[in-house]
Amino acid sequence: MSLFQNSSHFQRPVRHATYVNFPRPDDCSYLHRLPVNEQCEFVQATEACAESQFYFNYVGFLYCTIGSERDYLFQLGFVLLLCVCVYYFVVLGTTADQFFCPTLAAIAKTLNISEALAGVTILAFGNGSPDLFTAVANPDADTELMFSELLGSAAFVIGVIGGTVLLIQPFDFPPWGIQRDLAFFIAAIVWITLKAADERFSLLDSSVLIGMYLLFLALVIWEFIQTRREEGSSISTIALIKVANVYIFLWIVLFAVPIMVVVFYTSRTDRCPTYHKSFTILSFLGCIQVIYIVAQEVVSVLETVGIVLKLSKSVLGLSLLAWGNSVGDLFSNVALARQGYGKMAFAACFGGPLLNLCLGLGLTFITKAFSVPNLVAEVRKGVMGENCEAYLFQILTTTWLCLLFTNFQGRRSVGLSMIVTYLMFLAFSFLGEFELIHPYGTDHHPDPNGNG
């Protein structure tokens, strides 16, 4: 029996009509069923339309401030949102390249740890913690969207960002390290696929998922300690990256002046002050905060784009939301690869998604389980859930096979194959979204108006 297959009870009286997930009246995408003169009132009265809001309400901007009655102005506002999104990408790229990467290198040098360990721990936690905290803080959120978003993000980070890192800076992999990462990720995907097949996740199932990540982290740290003992001080640490001078906004200077005065009177010109290392921690936290805030605005814009384009929750999660939530990983990992730290960047491409997948789903399902008497969480993977599982499994196994055939040399051809496999996943998902083919699995939901 195949691990990934279509449900046996699927029948198709009308082409794909059985798995269409009709929007509920309390869903923001339901506004497309209303007349244009009622859409603004619906957006203002529906809580789901405010879920995409972080600092700015882009849905309200399009449907109320501009209004969908005037088609040409609505299209102009839509283009303006895309331009704003491009600006956010520029901010993320600048922050990652000129601030985040040098700070991370300084922390790794201070702690005297290797690139791989820094990537799978510090960088992975920095990139993945915002998504993890968001998932855990909202356990009542729709699991259909959570599944497609987390699995879609993992596929994007490993397939596209990991592949891009290899295209920028090819390098040789330590066989044990990369096979360990791939094995744990594949084990997590198989466990999720098997245990969530009946849309139920028990406390034990969730605990095993969390235990997988803790065991993975313990092995990474143990391997580093053993290597350090064997090689002693010969382990090369990460050198500091030169940072170009940048302009600082006036309001930041106002806060920085008191600190500058204290540093001036408590430091010397011939050596660093004792508290100098603490600045790297503050800089790291500041960079994470900036990346998180801007990335959340990107997600808000992309969610609005998904609503305008009438995308389903599953496809919205695995595409636009997955890209938006991974944009911080994209800029930070690519910037590291460009500056010569490809091993750290590639390690983070596995560490971050594994953190989100195991702890994000595990802790969320434990919280859901404790909220019901039978201690079993009810979960839905949606119409694209099994599709995400199957193709993420394929990306991981294809990467493993490519590395075996190249004797663990991270060539550009390996990176290209990873990107191509992800593009196959994306094409398959959108073909299913537009009902040209049927995706893996089914998700039966009747039309609330009785039409399906």
C-alpha positions as CSV (number, residue, x, y, z in Angstrom):
1,M,0.0,0.0,0.0
2,S,1.4,3.4,-1.0
3,L,2.1,5.8,1.7
4,F,0.7,8.7,-0.3
5,Q,-2.5,7.8,-2.3
6,N,-5.9,9.1,-3.1
7,S,-8.7,8.2,-0.7
8,S,-10.6,5.0,-1.9
9,H,-14.0,6.6,-1.3
10,F,-13.5,9.3,-3.8
11,Q,-16.3,9.6,-6.5
12,R,-16.5,12.2,-9.2
13,P,-20.0,12.8,-10.5
14,V,-19.0,16.2,-11.6
15,R,-15.3,17.0,-12.4
16,H,-13.7,17.6,-9.0
17,A,-16.9,19.0,-7.5
18,T,-16.6,16.8,-4.4
19,Y,-13.3,18.2,-3.1
20,V,-14.0,21.9,-3.7
21,N,-13.8,23.6,-0.4
22,F,-16.6,26.2,-0.5
23,P,-16.0,29.4,1.6
24,R,-18.0,29.7,4.7
25,P,-20.0,32.9,5.4
26,D,-17.5,33.8,8.1
27,D,-14.5,33.3,5.8
28,C,-13.1,36.5,4.3
29,S,-13.0,35.0,0.8
30,Y,-16.8,34.8,1.0
31,L,-16.9,38.5,0.0
32,H,-16.5,37.4,-3.7
33,R,-20.1,36.0,-3.5
34,L,-21.5,39.4,-2.5
35,P,-22.3,42.4,-4.6
36,V,-19.4,44.9,-4.8
37,N,-21.4,47.5,-2.9
38,E,-21.7,45.2,0.1
39,Q,-18.0,44.0,0.2
40,C,-16.7,46.8,2.3
41,E,-19.4,46.3,5.0
42,F,-18.6,42.6,5.0
43,V,-14.8,43.2,5.4
44,Q,-15.4,45.5,8.4
45,A,-17.9,43.1,10.1
46,T,-16.0,39.9,9.5
47,E,-13.3,38.9,12.0
48,A,-11.5,36.6,9.5
49,C,-10.7,39.6,7.3
50,A,-8.8,41.2,10.2
51,E,-6.6,38.1,10.7
52,S,-4.3,39.1,7.9
53,Q,-3.7,42.5,9.6
54,F,-0.4,43.1,11.4
55,Y,0.2,46.8,11.6
56,F,-1.7,47.8,8.4
57,N,-5.1,46.5,7.2
58,Y,-4.5,45.9,3.5
59,V,-7.8,44.2,2.9
60,G,-9.7,47.2,4.3
61,F,-7.4,49.5,2.2
62,L,-8.4,47.7,-1.0
63,Y,-12.1,47.1,-0.4
64,C,-13.0,50.1,1.8
65,T,-10.5,53.0,1.4
66,I,-10.3,52.4,-2.4
67,G,-13.4,50.4,-2.9
68,S,-14.1,47.5,-5.3
69,E,-16.9,49.5,-7.1
70,R,-14.3,51.4,-9.1
71,D,-12.5,48.7,-11.0
72,Y,-9.6,50.8,-12.3
73,L,-8.8,52.3,-8.9
74,F,-9.0,48.9,-7.3
75,Q,-6.5,47.5,-9.8
76,L,-4.2,50.5,-9.2
77,G,-4.4,49.8,-5.4
78,F,-3.6,46.2,-6.0
79,V,-0.5,47.2,-8.0
80,L,0.5,49.6,-5.2
81,L,0.3,46.7,-2.7
82,L,2.7,44.7,-4.9
83,C,5.1,47.7,-5.0
84,V,4.9,47.9,-1.2
85,C,5.8,44.2,-1.0
86,V,8.8,44.8,-3.2
87,Y,9.9,47.6,-0.8
88,Y,9.6,45.2,2.1
89,F,11.8,42.7,0.3
90,V,14.5,45.5,-0.1
91,V,14.3,46.2,3.7
92,L,14.7,42.5,4.5
93,G,17.6,42.1,2.1
94,T,19.4,45.1,3.6
95,T,18.8,44.0,7.2
96,A,20.0,40.5,6.5
97,D,23.1,41.4,4.5
98,Q,24.4,44.4,6.5
99,F,23.3,43.6,10.0
100,F,22.1,40.1,10.6
101,C,24.9,38.1,9.0
102,P,27.8,40.0,10.7
103,T,26.0,39.7,14.1
104,L,25.5,36.0,13.6
105,A,29.1,35.6,12.7
106,A,30.2,37.5,15.7
107,I,28.1,35.3,18.0
108,A,29.5,32.2,16.5
109,K,33.0,33.5,16.9
110,T,32.3,34.4,20.6
111,L,30.9,30.9,21.3
112,N,33.7,29.3,19.3
113,I,31.3,27.0,17.4
114,S,31.4,25.6,13.8
115,E,29.4,26.8,10.9
116,A,27.1,23.8,10.8
117,L,26.2,24.0,14.5
118,A,25.6,27.8,14.2
119,G,23.3,27.2,11.3
120,V,21.3,24.4,12.8
121,T,20.9,26.1,16.2
122,I,21.3,29.9,16.3
123,L,20.3,30.7,12.7
124,A,17.6,28.1,12.6
125,F,16.0,29.3,15.8
126,G,16.4,33.0,14.7
127,N,14.6,32.2,11.4
128,G,12.1,29.8,12.7
129,S,11.1,31.1,16.1
130,P,8.6,33.8,14.8
131,D,6.6,31.1,12.9
132,L,6.9,28.7,15.9
133,F,5.6,31.3,18.4
134,T,2.8,32.3,16.0
135,A,1.6,28.7,15.6
136,V,1.8,27.9,19.4
137,A,0.2,31.1,20.4
138,N,-2.9,30.4,18.3
139,P,-3.7,26.7,18.8
140,D,-7.4,27.2,17.8
141,A,-6.3,28.3,14.3
142,D,-7.5,26.3,11.2
143,T,-5.2,23.3,11.0
144,E,-5.8,23.1,7.2
145,L,-4.0,26.4,6.8
146,M,-1.4,25.4,9.4
147,F,-0.6,22.1,7.6
148,S,-0.2,23.6,4.2
149,E,1.7,26.6,5.5
150,L,4.3,24.7,7.6
151,L,4.8,21.9,5.0
152,G,4.8,24.4,2.1
153,S,7.4,26.6,4.0
154,A,9.6,23.5,4.6
155,A,9.4,22.6,0.9
156,F,10.3,26.1,-0.1
157,V,13.2,26.6,2.4
158,I,14.8,23.2,1.6
159,G,14.0,23.1,-2.2
160,V,14.5,26.7,-3.2
161,I,16.6,28.4,-0.6
162,G,18.8,25.3,0.0
163,G,19.2,24.9,-3.8
164,T,20.0,28.5,-4.2
165,V,22.7,28.3,-1.5
166,L,24.4,25.4,-3.5
167,L,24.1,27.5,-6.7
168,I,25.9,30.4,-5.0
169,Q,28.5,28.4,-3.1
170,P,29.0,24.7,-3.8
171,F,30.8,22.8,-1.1
172,D,31.4,19.2,0.1
173,F,29.1,17.8,2.8
174,P,30.2,15.8,5.8
175,P,28.3,12.5,5.0
176,W,27.2,11.9,8.6
177,G,25.8,15.4,9.2
178,I,23.7,15.8,6.0
179,Q,22.4,12.2,6.2
180,R,21.4,12.8,9.9
181,D,19.4,15.9,8.9
182,L,17.7,14.2,6.0
183,A,16.9,11.1,8.0
184,F,15.3,13.0,10.9
185,F,13.3,15.2,8.5
186,I,12.0,12.1,6.5
187,A,11.1,10.4,9.8
188,A,9.1,13.4,10.9
189,I,7.2,13.6,7.6
190,V,6.4,9.9,7.7
191,W,5.2,10.1,11.3
192,I,3.0,13.1,10.6
193,T,1.6,11.3,7.4
194,L,0.8,8.1,9.2
195,K,-0.6,9.5,12.4
196,A,-2.7,12.3,10.8
197,A,-4.2,10.0,8.2
198,D,-7.4,9.7,10.2
199,E,-7.4,13.4,11.1
200,R,-6.6,12.6,14.8
201,F,-3.4,13.3,16.7
202,S,-3.0,12.0,20.3
203,L,-0.8,13.2,23.1
204,L,1.6,10.4,22.4
205,D,1.8,11.2,18.7
206,S,2.6,14.8,19.5
207,S,5.1,13.9,22.2
208,V,7.0,11.7,19.7
209,L,7.1,14.5,17.2
210,I,8.6,16.8,19.8
211,G,11.0,14.1,21.0
212,M,12.3,13.7,17.4
213,Y,13.5,17.3,17.4
214,L,15.0,17.2,20.8
215,L,16.9,14.0,19.8
216,F,18.1,15.7,16.6
217,L,19.3,18.7,18.6
218,A,21.1,16.5,21.1
219,L,22.9,14.6,18.3
220,V,24.1,17.8,16.7
221,I,25.5,19.1,19.9
222,W,27.0,15.7,20.8
223,E,28.7,15.5,17.4
224,F,30.2,19.0,17.8
225,I,31.5,18.2,21.3
226,Q,33.1,15.0,20.1
227,T,34.7,16.7,17.1
228,R,36.0,19.5,19.3
229,R,37.6,17.0,21.7
230,E,39.3,15.1,18.8
231,E,40.6,18.2,17.0
232,G,41.2,20.5,19.9
233,S,41.9,24.0,19.0
234,S,42.3,23.2,15.3
235,I,38.6,23.8,14.6
236,S,38.5,27.0,12.6
237,T,36.0,29.5,13.9
238,I,34.0,32.0,11.9
239,A,35.8,35.2,11.0
240,L,34.0,38.5,11.4
241,I,32.5,40.0,8.3
242,K,33.4,43.6,7.4
243,V,30.3,45.8,7.5
244,A,30.0,48.9,5.4
245,N,28.9,52.1,7.1
246,V,25.2,52.8,6.9
247,Y,23.0,55.7,7.6
248,I,20.9,55.6,10.8
249,F,17.6,57.2,11.2
250,L,17.4,60.3,13.5
251,W,15.0,58.7,15.9
252,I,17.4,55.8,16.5
253,V,20.2,58.2,17.2
254,L,18.1,59.8,19.9
255,F,18.0,56.5,21.7
256,A,21.6,55.6,21.0
257,V,23.2,58.9,22.2
258,P,22.9,58.0,26.0
259,I,24.5,54.6,25.3
260,M,27.2,56.2,23.3
261,V,28.1,58.6,26.2
262,V,28.3,55.7,28.6
263,V,30.5,53.7,26.3
264,F,32.7,56.7,25.7
265,Y,33.5,57.2,29.4
266,T,33.8,53.4,30.2
267,S,35.9,52.2,27.3
268,R,39.4,52.5,26.0
269,T,40.8,52.9,22.5
270,D,43.3,50.1,22.8
271,R,41.0,47.2,23.7
272,C,37.3,46.2,23.7
273,P,35.3,46.9,26.9
274,T,34.2,43.8,28.9
275,Y,30.6,44.3,27.9
276,H,31.3,44.5,24.2
277,K,30.2,40.9,23.5
278,S,26.7,41.7,24.9
279,F,26.2,44.1,22.0
280,T,26.2,41.2,19.6
281,I,23.3,39.7,21.5
282,L,21.4,42.9,21.4
283,S,22.1,43.3,17.7
284,F,21.0,39.8,17.0
285,L,17.7,40.3,18.9
286,G,17.1,43.6,17.1
287,C,17.7,42.1,13.7
288,I,15.3,39.2,14.5
289,Q,12.7,41.8,15.5
290,V,13.1,43.9,12.4
291,I,13.0,40.8,10.1
292,Y,10.0,39.4,12.0
293,I,8.0,42.7,11.7
294,V,8.7,43.2,8.1
295,A,8.1,39.6,7.2
296,Q,4.7,39.7,8.9
297,E,3.8,42.7,6.8
298,V,4.9,40.7,3.7
299,V,2.6,37.9,4.9
300,S,-0.3,40.4,5.4
301,V,0.2,41.7,1.8
302,L,0.4,38.2,0.4
303,E,-2.7,37.1,2.3
304,T,-4.6,40.1,0.7
305,V,-3.3,39.1,-2.7
306,G,-4.6,35.6,-2.1
307,I,-8.0,36.9,-1.2
308,V,-8.1,39.1,-4.3
309,L,-7.0,36.2,-6.5
310,K,-9.6,33.9,-4.9
311,L,-7.1,31.2,-3.9
312,S,-8.2,28.4,-1.5
313,K,-6.7,28.2,2.0
314,S,-4.6,25.2,1.2
315,V,-3.0,26.7,-1.9
316,L,-2.7,30.1,-0.2
317,G,-0.8,28.4,2.7
318,L,1.6,26.4,0.6
319,S,2.4,29.2,-1.8
320,L,1.9,32.9,-0.9
321,L,2.0,32.4,2.9
322,A,4.8,29.9,2.7
323,W,6.8,32.3,0.7
324,G,6.0,35.2,2.9
325,N,6.9,33.3,6.1
326,S,10.1,32.1,4.5
327,V,11.3,35.5,3.1
328,G,13.4,36.1,6.2
329,D,15.1,32.7,5.7
330,L,15.6,33.5,2.0
331,F,17.5,36.8,2.6
332,S,19.5,35.8,5.6
333,N,20.6,32.4,4.2
334,V,21.4,33.7,0.7
335,A,23.3,36.6,2.3
336,L,25.4,34.2,4.3
337,A,26.1,32.0,1.3
338,R,27.2,35.1,-0.7
339,Q,29.6,36.0,2.1
340,G,31.2,32.5,2.2
341,Y,29.1,30.8,4.9
342,G,27.3,28.3,2.7
343,K,27.5,25.4,5.3
344,M,25.9,27.5,7.9
345,A,23.1,28.6,5.5
346,F,22.4,25.1,4.2
347,A,22.3,23.7,7.8
348,A,19.7,26.3,8.7
349,C,17.6,25.3,5.7
350,F,17.0,22.0,7.6
351,G,17.2,23.2,11.2
352,G,14.6,25.9,10.9
353,P,11.8,24.0,9.1
354,L,12.4,20.9,11.3
355,L,12.0,23.2,14.4
356,N,8.7,24.6,13.0
357,L,7.4,21.3,11.9
358,C,8.1,19.2,15.0
359,L,7.6,21.8,17.7
360,G,5.0,23.9,15.9
361,L,2.7,21.0,15.1
362,G,3.6,19.0,18.2
363,L,2.9,21.8,20.8
364,T,-0.2,23.0,18.9
365,F,-1.7,19.5,18.8
366,I,-0.9,18.9,22.5
367,T,-2.7,22.1,23.4
368,K,-5.6,21.0,21.2
369,A,-5.7,17.6,22.9
370,F,-5.8,19.0,26.4
371,S,-8.8,21.1,25.4
372,V,-11.0,18.0,24.7
373,P,-12.1,15.2,27.1
374,N,-10.6,12.3,25.1
375,L,-7.2,14.0,24.8
376,V,-7.1,13.5,21.1
377,A,-6.7,16.5,18.8
378,E,-9.0,16.7,15.7
379,V,-6.9,17.9,12.8
380,R,-7.6,18.6,9.1
381,K,-4.9,18.5,6.4
382,G,-7.1,20.0,3.7
383,V,-7.2,19.2,0.0
384,M,-3.5,19.9,-0.4
385,G,-2.2,18.4,2.9
386,E,-1.2,15.0,1.4
387,N,0.1,16.7,-1.6
388,C,2.5,18.8,0.6
389,E,3.5,15.6,2.5
390,A,4.2,13.7,-0.7
391,Y,6.3,16.3,-2.4
392,L,8.2,17.3,0.7
393,F,9.1,13.6,1.0
394,Q,10.2,13.6,-2.6
395,I,12.3,16.7,-2.3
396,L,14.2,15.1,0.7
397,T,14.7,11.7,-0.9
398,T,15.7,13.3,-4.2
399,T,18.3,15.4,-2.4
400,W,19.6,12.4,-0.6
401,L,20.0,10.4,-3.8
402,C,21.7,13.2,-5.6
403,L,24.2,13.6,-2.8
404,L,24.8,9.8,-2.8
405,F,25.5,9.8,-6.5
406,T,27.9,12.8,-6.2
407,N,29.8,11.4,-3.2
408,F,28.3,14.1,-1.0
409,Q,29.7,16.9,-3.2
410,G,27.2,19.8,-3.0
411,R,27.4,20.7,-6.7
412,R,25.3,23.3,-8.5
413,S,23.5,20.4,-10.3
414,V,22.3,19.2,-6.9
415,G,20.9,22.7,-6.0
416,L,19.2,22.8,-9.4
417,S,17.6,19.5,-8.9
418,M,16.2,20.7,-5.6
419,I,14.7,23.8,-7.1
420,V,13.2,21.8,-10.1
421,T,11.6,19.3,-7.7
422,Y,10.0,22.2,-5.8
423,L,8.7,23.7,-9.0
424,M,7.1,20.4,-9.8
425,F,5.4,20.5,-6.5
426,L,4.1,24.0,-7.1
427,A,2.9,23.2,-10.6
428,F,1.1,20.0,-9.3
429,S,-0.6,22.1,-6.6
430,F,-1.8,24.8,-8.9
431,L,-3.1,22.3,-11.4
432,G,-5.1,20.8,-8.6
433,E,-6.3,24.2,-7.5
434,F,-7.6,25.0,-10.9
435,E,-9.2,21.5,-11.2
436,L,-7.1,20.4,-14.1
437,I,-5.9,17.4,-12.1
438,H,-6.8,15.9,-8.8
439,P,-4.3,16.3,-5.9
440,Y,-3.4,13.6,-3.4
441,G,-6.2,12.9,-1.0
442,T,-9.7,14.3,-0.8
443,D,-11.3,16.8,1.5
444,H,-15.1,16.7,1.3
445,H,-17.0,19.8,2.4
446,P,-20.6,20.4,1.3
447,D,-21.6,23.8,-0.1
448,P,-23.1,25.8,2.8
449,N,-25.8,26.9,0.4
450,G,-26.7,23.4,-0.6
451,N,-25.2,23.5,-4.1
452,G,-22.6,20.7,-3.7
